[in-house]
Amino acid sequence: MNRLAGMTSPYLLQHADNPVDWWPWGPEAFKEAKRRDVPVLLSVGYSACHWCHVMAHESFEDELTAAYMNEHFVNVKVDREERPDVDSVYMEAVQAATGQGGWPMSVFMTADGEPFYFGTYFPPEPRHGMASFMQVLEGVRAAWTGRRGEVAEVARKITRDLAERELGSGAGAGLPTAESQANALLQLSRDYDPASGWFGGGDTKFPAGMVVEFLLRHHARTGSDGAREMAEGTCEAMARCSLFDQVGGGFHRYVLRPRPGAELVPHFEKMLYDNALLCRAYAHLWRSTGSEPARRVALATADFMVRELRTYQGGFASALDADSADPVTGEHVEGAYYAWTPAQLVEVLGEEDGALAAAVFGVTEEGTFEHGTSVLRLPQDGPDVDADRLTGIKERLLAARAARPAPGRDDKVVAAWNGLAVAALAECGAYFERPDLIERATEAADLLVRVHMDGKARLARTSRDGEVGPSAGVLEDYGDVAEGFLTLAAVTGEGVWLEFAGFLVDLVLDRFTAEDGSLYDTAHDAEQLIRRPQDPTDTAAPSGWTAAAGALLSYAAHTGSQAHRTAAERALGVVHALGPRAPRFIGHGLAVAEALVDGPREVAVVGHPQDAARAALHRTALLGTAPGAVVATGLPLRADGTGGEFPLLAERTLVDDLATAYVCRHFVCARPTTEPGALAEQLGTVRP
């Protein structure tokens, strides 16, 4: 009996009709494995994963393969986005054993959860030196029945090795300093190719949104031209290539070069976290440099998220699939929705505009992707074209593309990624005078409060169709949602969002913090796995460790809480230790550390409601580039508790009854000002 039909995860529901007798993760599955004396086969993936779909079609939908799995294993299916703790623990084992990881992840383990054999995708027949999935199943069964003692010893050793991989807080190395941040920048510059605009070698390129945030903050604090140039260069490279959807906006998961000399082509899935992070990075690049291309990319990405990822309940769906049905053959293939031929462009646009679009977007007769098709990009040597004409071409192509079979959408709402989206949309709405984006951010934040928090003393990881999912939130959920709430508080001037953020960061202190100040990815009362996951390095999204540290630091700046400030400082010791050695893998932590080194500054803007002068000062404060500056606006907060909604507004009086701004560090303030220009100077670049 397949037990996935009642799940809230779209990925699990995709497997509900498999002939495999799937179990969801839980104690019942392991009890069944112990009762039957068989190993557990853990299969981990996610809805938008191309190779997960491939393995499902090849193996999990095959009756003979499924029958063998059902007879000899207890088969457990996990959505890595719903249970990142399970994924993290066993992926660490896979990477340690094989030197690589990925999804689908296949792990064979004992009924006690101890892993003993690993892999990722297995083909249905032997291929390129890889054993077939059936050969793997048969080999594991043979080892289990014939060499049980050896299997048990391997499982115990792997589990013991994982348990010994405890991380310290890095506190012995001290707090991040101006010097350690400069050393991280130096190391990052050695990994940067100015000719291509990409970081790192190899033919696979991932988005660099968190590194861009560090570079922009470092430039704002120090005036470093090198930091600014790297941020501009990598943002241009990402926006020009096929990583960015030139027609519909938004970013794909990554790009790769399929063969030497070929153009980069994307892995086409679109993830909410990538788009939220990159939307905000490009908005901050515009804020720092005034770049018009950066503004266009930020807004196109924000509009994509609202148009294609927003759910009926006001939250944002997790992802769009890489695959979709080919309009001609009906076969589900990767990239069918996004690729074009010159003839298709002419069919939609006519001869003249079709030829122009092919030249602008690098569409060739030979094709740059597969089967003579090309994925749109903006080659450096492309022709100049009138902006209005190009906008019209994009709009017609987008309308034509909408008639194609669309990629599937994973419509579960993940708390952490929605927190990132709230922050990005709120800031884009404020910067670019788009109140509709602020409304969408507020609606998503409201969903997180109503459904994911719902008066409980914890945060749920996911929801779907307005119904809360079964999994508890992990550290990244608390950190990213708190960051979203804090950003929304700054943009809207509504203090309730600061209160909600305070509730979450207090739970971080109570449930996720170790005695040495390091942070665990799961709460102290969460389900116990073979190891309590703990990782300060970024993956495709900010690590929970540094996301929480950033939220703690900002909340402390808002409230003056020394407990939260101390917790942030203790957590950021790891950035001082790792940043100069591996900056690309702790970019978010380096960005938070820039705020710590700078203060961060606290900005209070007081004035009467509907006062245009207060609005001007508030906008200037939001556009300030001081790293991690916190902003509060409203009426002055009086001693009797009436007036403004933020602690930063306490005792902040109006100067000559005019709207007034105060810029402070550690609650020591510069001279108050009523002039936006003077405020901008106080929040501008600070030279070392």
C-alpha positions in Angstrom: 0.0 0.0 0.0 1.4 3.3 -1.1 1.0 5.8 1.8 1.7 9.1 0.1 -1.8 10.0 -1.1 -2.6 12.1 2.0 0.6 14.1 2.1 0.9 17.9 1.6 4.1 17.7 -0.4 3.6 17.9 -4.2 6.7 15.9 -4.6 5.4 13.0 -2.4 2.1 13.3 -4.2 3.9 12.8 -7.5 4.8 9.3 -6.2 1.4 8.4 -4.7 0.5 6.3 -7.7 3.8 4.4 -8.0 3.7 0.7 -7.6 6.4 1.1 -5.0 5.1 0.7 -1.5 6.3 4.1 -0.3 6.2 5.2 3.3 6.6 8.8 4.4 9.5 9.5 6.8 8.5 8.5 10.3 8.9 6.0 13.1 6.4 3.6 11.6 8.6 2.9 8.6 11.5 2.0 10.8 9.4 -0.1 13.0 8.2 -2.0 10.0 11.8 -2.5 8.8 12.7 -3.9 12.2 9.7 -6.2 12.2 10.5 -7.6 8.7 14.3 -7.5 9.3 15.0 -5.7 6.0 16.9 -2.6 5.2 15.3 0.8 4.7 15.7 2.4 1.2 15.6 6.2 1.6 14.9 8.1 -1.6 15.2 11.9 -1.3 14.3 14.5 -4.0 12.1 17.5 -4.8 9.4 18.4 -7.2 11.4 20.5 -9.6 14.3 18.0 -9.8 14.8 16.8 -13.4 16.8 13.6 -12.6 14.3 12.8 -9.8 11.6 12.6 -12.5 13.9 10.6 -14.7 14.6 8.0 -12.1 10.9 7.9 -11.1 9.8 7.1 -14.7 12.6 4.6 -15.3 12.5 2.7 -12.0 9.8 3.6 -9.6 7.0 3.3 -12.2 8.4 0.0 -13.4 6.3 -2.9 -12.0 9.2 -5.4 -11.8 11.6 -3.0 -10.0 8.8 -1.9 -7.6 8.0 -5.5 -6.8 11.6 -6.2 -5.9 11.8 -3.1 -3.8 8.6 -4.0 -2.0 9.7 -7.5 -1.2 13.2 -6.7 0.1 13.1 -3.2 1.5 11.0 -0.7 3.4 10.9 2.2 1.0 10.8 5.8 2.4 10.3 8.8 0.2 11.3 12.3 1.5 10.8 15.8 0.0 14.1 17.4 0.8 12.4 20.8 0.9 10.0 19.7 3.5 12.6 17.8 5.6 15.9 19.6 5.1 17.2 18.1 8.3 16.9 14.6 7.0 18.3 15.6 3.7 21.3 17.4 5.3 22.3 14.5 7.6 22.2 11.8 4.9 23.6 14.0 2.2 26.6 14.6 4.4 27.1 10.9 4.6 26.7 10.5 0.8 29.3 13.3 0.1 31.8 11.8 2.7 31.5 8.4 1.1 31.4 9.2 -2.6 32.9 12.7 -2.8 29.8 14.1 -4.5 26.1 14.6 -3.9 22.9 15.4 -5.6 19.3 14.4 -6.1 17.7 12.0 -6.2 19.6 10.8 -3.3 19.4 7.0 -2.5 20.5 5.8 0.9 20.3 2.3 2.3 20.2 2.1 6.1 19.4 -0.1 9.0 16.2 0.0 11.0 18.0 2.3 13.4 18.6 4.9 10.7 22.3 4.0 10.3 23.4 4.3 6.7 25.7 1.8 5.0 25.4 2.3 1.2 24.8 5.5 -0.8 24.2 6.9 -4.3 22.3 9.5 -6.2 20.7 8.7 -9.6 21.0 5.1 -10.7 20.0 4.2 -14.3 17.7 1.3 -15.2 20.6 -0.5 -16.9 24.4 -0.4 -16.6 25.6 2.8 -18.2 29.0 4.7 -18.3 30.5 2.6 -15.6 27.5 2.9 -13.3 25.6 -0.1 -12.0 21.9 -0.3 -12.8 19.4 0.4 -10.0 18.4 -3.3 -10.0 22.0 -4.4 -9.7 22.4 -2.0 -6.7 19.2 -3.4 -5.1 20.4 -7.0 -5.6 23.8 -6.2 -4.3 22.5 -4.5 -1.1 20.1 -7.4 -0.5 23.0 -9.9 -0.9 25.1 -8.0 1.6 22.3 -7.7 4.0 21.5 -11.4 4.0 25.0 -12.8 3.6 27.3 -10.3 5.3 25.1 -8.8 8.0 28.0 -8.4 10.5 30.0 -6.4 7.9 27.0 -4.3 7.0 26.4 -3.5 10.7 30.0 -2.5 11.3 30.0 -0.2 8.3 26.8 1.4 9.4 28.1 1.9 13.0 31.4 3.4 11.7 29.6 5.9 9.4 27.2 6.9 12.1 30.1 7.4 14.6 32.1 9.4 12.1 29.2 11.7 11.4 28.5 12.2 15.1 32.1 13.3 15.6 31.8 16.1 13.1 30.8 18.7 15.6 31.4 22.3 14.7 32.6 24.9 17.1 31.3 28.5 17.1 34.7 29.9 15.9 34.6 32.1 18.9 38.3 31.4 19.6 39.1 33.3 16.4 37.3 36.4 17.6 34.7 38.5 15.9 34.8 39.5 12.3 36.9 42.6 11.9 37.7 45.1 9.1 40.9 43.1 8.5 39.3 39.7 8.2 36.6 41.1 5.9 39.3 42.6 3.7 41.1 39.2 3.6 37.9 37.6 2.5 37.6 40.1 -0.3 41.2 39.4 -1.3 40.5 35.6 -1.5 37.3 36.2 -3.4 39.1 38.4 -5.9 41.5 35.5 -6.6 38.5 33.3 -7.5 37.0 35.9 -9.8 37.4 36.0 -13.6 36.9 39.6 -14.8 36.7 38.5 -18.4 33.7 36.3 -17.8 32.2 37.9 -14.7 31.9 34.5 -12.9 33.4 33.1 -9.7 35.1 29.8 -9.7 36.4 27.5 -12.4 34.6 24.7 -14.2 31.7 24.7 -16.7 28.8 24.9 -14.2 27.9 28.3 -12.9 25.6 29.0 -10.0 23.9 32.3 -9.0 26.1 34.5 -6.7 23.4 36.6 -5.0 24.8 36.2 -1.5 28.3 37.0 -2.6 27.0 40.1 -4.4 25.4 41.3 -1.1 28.7 41.0 0.7 30.5 42.9 -2.1 28.0 45.7 -2.1 28.1 46.1 1.6 31.9 46.0 1.7 31.9 48.7 -1.0 29.5 50.8 1.0 31.5 50.5 4.2 35.0 50.9 2.7 34.6 52.5 -0.8 36.4 49.5 -2.3 36.3 49.9 -6.1 37.3 46.2 -6.5 34.3 45.0 -4.5 31.9 47.2 -6.6 33.5 46.1 -9.9 33.1 42.4 -9.0 29.5 42.9 -8.0 28.7 44.7 -11.2 30.6 42.2 -13.3 29.0 39.1 -11.9 25.5 40.7 -12.0 26.0 41.6 -15.7 27.2 38.1 -16.5 24.2 36.5 -14.8 21.7 38.9 -16.4 23.1 38.6 -20.0 23.3 34.8 -20.2 20.5 32.3 -20.3 20.5 32.0 -16.5 18.1 35.0 -16.7 14.8 34.5 -18.5 15.0 37.3 -21.0 11.3 37.2 -21.8 9.5 36.4 -18.6 12.0 37.5 -15.9 13.4 35.5 -13.1 16.4 33.2 -12.9 16.9 29.5 -13.6 18.8 27.2 -11.1 22.2 27.3 -12.8 23.9 27.3 -16.2 26.5 24.9 -17.6 28.6 24.6 -20.7 27.7 21.2 -22.3 30.9 21.0 -24.3 34.0 23.1 -24.8 33.3 26.4 -26.7 29.5 26.0 -26.4 27.2 28.6 -25.0 26.1 28.3 -21.4 22.7 26.7 -21.1 20.5 26.6 -18.0 19.2 23.9 -15.8 15.7 25.2 -16.3 14.0 24.8 -12.9 13.1 28.1 -11.3 13.4 28.2 -7.5 11.8 30.8 -5.2 14.9 31.2 -3.1 17.2 32.0 -6.1 14.8 34.6 -7.4 14.1 36.2 -4.0 17.9 36.5 -3.3 18.8 37.8 -6.8 15.8 40.2 -6.9 17.1 41.8 -3.8 20.8 41.7 -4.9 19.9 43.6 -8.2 17.8 46.1 -6.2 20.7 46.7 -4.0 23.1 47.1 -6.9 20.7 49.8 -8.3 20.6 51.4 -4.9 24.4 51.5 -4.8 25.2 52.5 -8.4 22.0 53.7 -10.1 22.3 51.0 -12.8 19.3 51.0 -15.0 19.9 47.4 -16.2 20.0 46.3 -12.5 16.6 48.1 -11.9 15.1 46.3 -14.9 16.3 42.9 -13.7 15.1 43.5 -10.2 11.6 44.5 -11.3 11.4 41.7 -13.9 12.3 39.2 -11.3 9.8 40.6 -8.7 7.1 40.6 -11.4 7.9 37.0 -12.3 7.6 35.9 -8.7 4.2 37.6 -8.3 2.9 36.4 -11.7 4.0 32.8 -11.7 4.8 31.8 -8.1 2.1 33.5 -6.0 -0.5 31.2 -4.6 -4.2 31.9 -4.0 -3.5 32.3 -0.3 -1.0 35.1 -0.8 2.2 33.1 -0.3 4.8 32.0 -2.9 5.2 28.6 -4.4 8.5 26.8 -4.1 9.5 26.2 -7.7 8.7 25.7 -11.4 9.8 22.4 -12.9 12.6 22.2 -15.4 10.6 19.9 -17.7 7.4 20.6 -19.7 5.6 19.0 -22.6 7.1 19.7 -26.0 4.4 21.6 -28.0 5.0 19.3 -31.1 5.7 15.9 -29.7 4.0 16.1 -26.3 7.1 14.5 -24.7 8.2 16.0 -21.4 11.7 17.4 -21.9 13.8 19.9 -20.1 13.6 23.5 -21.4 10.8 23.0 -23.9 8.9 26.0 -22.5 11.9 28.4 -22.9 13.7 27.5 -26.2 13.2 29.1 -29.6 14.2 28.6 -33.2 14.5 31.5 -35.7 11.4 30.3 -37.5 9.4 30.4 -34.3 10.4 34.0 -33.6 9.3 35.0 -37.1 6.0 33.2 -36.7 5.3 35.2 -33.6 6.9 38.6 -34.5 7.0 38.7 -38.3 10.0 38.8 -40.5 11.6 42.1 -39.4 11.1 41.8 -35.7 11.8 38.1 -35.8 15.2 38.6 -37.4 15.9 41.4 -34.9 14.9 39.3 -32.0 17.2 36.5 -33.2 20.1 38.9 -33.4 19.4 40.5 -30.0 18.9 37.2 -28.2 21.5 35.1 -29.9 19.1 32.6 -31.6 20.8 30.8 -34.4 19.9 28.3 -37.1 22.2 25.7 -35.6 20.9 26.4 -32.1 22.7 26.9 -28.9 20.7 24.3 -26.9 19.2 21.1 -28.3 17.5 20.0 -31.5 18.3 23.3 -33.2 16.7 25.5 -30.6 18.3 28.3 -28.6 17.8 29.7 -25.1 17.5 33.5 -25.2 20.5 35.5 -23.9 22.0 39.0 -24.6 25.3 38.6 -26.4 27.8 41.4 -25.9 28.0 41.9 -29.7 24.2 42.0 -30.2 22.7 45.0 -32.0 21.4 48.1 -30.2 17.7 48.4 -30.2 15.2 50.9 -29.1 14.0 50.1 -25.5 10.3 50.5 -26.3 10.6 48.3 -29.4 12.4 45.6 -27.4 9.8 45.8 -24.6 7.1 45.2 -27.2 9.0 42.2 -28.6 9.4 40.7 -25.2 5.7 41.1 -24.4 4.6 39.4 -27.7 7.0 36.5 -27.0 5.8 36.2 -23.5 2.2 36.0 -24.7 3.1 33.4 -27.3 5.1 31.3 -24.7 2.1 31.4 -22.4 0.2 29.3 -24.9 2.8 26.5 -24.6 2.4 23.7 -22.1 3.7 25.2 -18.9 6.1 23.6 -16.5 4.7 22.1 -13.4 4.6 24.1 -10.2 5.4 22.9 -6.7 2.9 25.0 -4.8 3.9 24.3 -1.3 4.8 27.4 0.7 8.2 27.1 2.4 8.5 29.5 5.3 12.2 30.4 4.8 11.9 31.1 1.1 8.8 33.2 1.6 10.7 35.2 4.2 13.3 35.9 1.5 10.6 36.9 -0.9 8.9 39.2 1.6 12.2 41.1 2.1 12.9 41.3 -1.7 9.4 42.5 -2.7 9.1 44.9 0.2 12.3 46.6 -0.7 11.6 46.6 -4.5 8.2 48.2 -3.8 9.8 50.9 -1.7 12.8 51.6 -4.0 10.9 51.7 -7.2 7.6 53.2 -5.9 5.6 50.0 -6.6 3.1 49.9 -3.7 1.6 46.7 -5.2 4.8 44.8 -4.5 4.7 46.0 -0.8 1.1 44.7 -0.7 2.2 41.3 -2.1 5.0 41.2 0.5 2.5 42.0 3.3 0.1 39.4 2.2 2.8 36.7 2.2 4.0 37.8 5.6 0.4 37.6 6.9 0.1 34.0 5.6 3.3 33.1 7.5 1.7 34.5 10.7 -1.8 33.1 10.2 -0.8 29.6 9.0 2.8 28.9 9.8 2.8 30.5 13.3 -0.9 30.4 14.2 -0.4 31.3 17.8 2.0 28.4 18.4 5.3 28.6 20.1 7.1 27.5 17.0 7.1 28.0 13.2 5.9 25.4 10.7 8.2 24.6 7.7 5.6 24.4 5.0 1.9 24.9 4.1 -0.1 24.1 1.0 -3.6 25.4 0.0 -3.6 27.3 3.3 -3.2 24.1 5.4 -0.1 23.8 7.5 2.3 20.9 6.7 3.6 18.3 9.1 7.2 19.4 9.5 8.6 21.8 12.1 10.5 24.8 11.0 14.3 24.6 10.9 16.8 27.4 11.7 16.7 28.9 8.3 12.9 29.3 8.6 13.3 31.3 11.8 16.2 33.4 10.4 14.8 34.2 7.0 11.2 34.8 8.1 12.5 37.2 10.9 14.5 39.0 8.2 11.4 39.3 6.1 9.4 40.7 9.0 12.2 43.2 9.9 12.4 44.4 6.3 8.7 44.8 6.1 8.7 46.8 9.4 11.3 49.2 8.0 9.3 49.7 4.7 5.8 50.0 6.2 6.5 51.6 9.6 4.3 49.0 11.2 5.8 47.9 14.5 3.8 44.7 14.7 6.3 43.1 12.2 9.2 43.9 14.7 7.2 42.1 17.4 6.7 39.0 15.2 10.4 39.1 14.4 11.2 39.3 18.1 9.1 36.3 18.8 11.1 34.2 16.3 14.6 35.4 17.3 13.7 34.6 21.0 12.9 31.1 19.9 16.3 30.9 18.2 17.9 31.7 21.5 15.8 29.2 23.4 15.7 26.3 21.0 18.6 26.4 18.5 21.6 27.8 20.4 24.4 25.7 21.8 26.3 26.6 25.0 29.3 27.7 22.9 27.2 30.1 20.9 27.0 28.0 17.8 23.6 27.4 16.2 22.0 24.1 15.3 19.8 23.7 12.3 17.1 21.9 14.3 15.5 22.8 17.6 16.6 21.0 20.8 13.2 19.2 21.0 13.1 18.2 17.3 13.1 14.7 16.1 16.5 13.1 16.9 18.4 11.9 13.8 21.7 10.1 13.8 23.3 13.5 14.0 21.9 17.0 14.9 22.6 19.0 11.7 24.7 22.1 12.0 26.2 23.9 9.1 27.2 27.6 8.8 28.0 27.5 5.1 25.6 28.6 2.4 24.0 26.2 0.0 21.7 27.7 -2.7 20.2 29.8 0.1 21.7 31.4 3.2 22.6 29.0 6.0 20.3 29.0 8.9 23.2 29.8 11.1 24.1 33.1 9.5 20.5 34.0 8.6 19.6 33.8 12.3 22.7 35.7 13.2 21.6 38.5 10.9 18.1 38.6 12.3 19.5 38.6 15.9 21.9 41.5 15.0 19.1 43.6 13.4 16.7 43.0 16.2 19.3 44.0 18.7 19.9 47.2 16.8 16.2 47.9 16.9 15.7 47.2 20.6 19.1 47.7 22.3 18.9 44.1 23.6 22.4 43.1 24.7 21.3 39.4 24.8 20.5 39.4 21.1 23.6 41.3 20.2 25.8 38.9 22.2 24.1 35.9 20.5 24.7 37.4 17.1 28.4 38.1 17.9 29.0 34.6 19.2 27.4 33.1 16.1 29.5 35.2 13.8 32.8 34.0 15.1 32.5 31.2 12.5 32.5 33.9 9.7 35.8 35.3 11.1 37.2 31.8 10.9 35.9 30.7 7.5 35.4 33.9 5.6 39.0 34.6 4.6 39.5 30.9 3.6 36.2 30.1 1.7 34.3 33.3 1.1 32.2 31.9 -1.7 30.7 29.4 0.7 29.8 31.8 3.4 28.8 34.9 1.5 25.7 35.6 3.5 27.7 35.4 6.7 30.2 37.9 5.3 27.4 40.3 4.4 26.0 40.0 8.0 29.6 40.6 9.3 29.8 43.8 7.3 26.8 45.1 9.3 28.4 44.0 12.5 31.7 45.9 11.6 29.7 49.0 10.6 27.5 49.0 13.6 24.9 48.4 12.3 23.5 51.9 12.2 20.1 52.7 13.6 18.0 55.2 11.8 14.9 56.8 13.3 12.6 59.0 11.2 10.0 60.8 13.2 7.2 63.0 11.9 3.5 63.4 11.5 1.4 60.9 9.6 1.0 61.8 5.9 3.8 64.3 6.2 5.6 64.5 2.8 8.8 65.6 4.5 8.7 62.5 6.7 8.1 60.3 3.6 11.1 61.9 1.9 13.3 61.2 4.9 12.0 57.7 5.2 12.7 57.0 1.5 16.2 58.4 1.9 16.8 56.2 4.9 15.7 53.1 3.0 18.0 54.0 0.1 21.0 54.4 2.4 23.8 51.9 1.7 25.2 51.6 5.2 25.5 47.8 5.7 22.6 46.3 7.5 21.2 49.6 8.8 17.9 49.3 10.5 15.1 51.8 9.9 12.1 52.8 12.0 9.6 55.5 11.2 6.6 57.0 12.8 5.5 59.3 15.6 7.9 59.9 18.5 7.5 57.3 21.2 6.5 59.1 24.4 7.5 58.0 27.9 3.9 56.9 28.6 4.0 54.4 25.7 1.9 56.4 23.3 3.0 57.5 19.9 5.4 55.5 17.7 5.6 51.8 17.5 9.4 51.2 17.6 11.9 51.4 20.4 14.1 53.5 18.2 11.6 56.3 18.2 11.8 56.7 22.0 12.8 60.3 22.9 13.2 61.2 19.3 11.7 64.7 19.1 10.9 66.8 16.0 13.2 69.7 15.3 11.3 72.9 14.9 8.1 70.7 14.5 9.6 69.3 11.3 10.1 65.7 10.4 13.5 64.7 11.7 15.9 61.8 11.2 18.4 60.4 13.7 21.4 58.2 12.7 23.0 56.3 15.6 25.5 53.6 16.3 25.0 51.6 19.5 22.3 54.2 20.3 24.9 57.1 20.2 23.5 59.5 17.7 24.8 62.1 15.2 23.2 65.5 15.0 19.5 65.1 14.0 18.6 66.4 10.5 15.5 67.5 8.7 17.2 67.5 5.3 17.2 64.4 3.1 20.5 65.4 1.6 22.2 65.6 5.0 20.7 62.2 5.9 22.0 60.7 2.7 25.5 61.9 3.6 25.2 60.3 7.1 24.3 57.0 5.5 26.8 57.1 2.6 30.1 55.4 2.2 32.4 55.5 5.3 36.1 55.5 4.3 38.4 53.4 6.4 
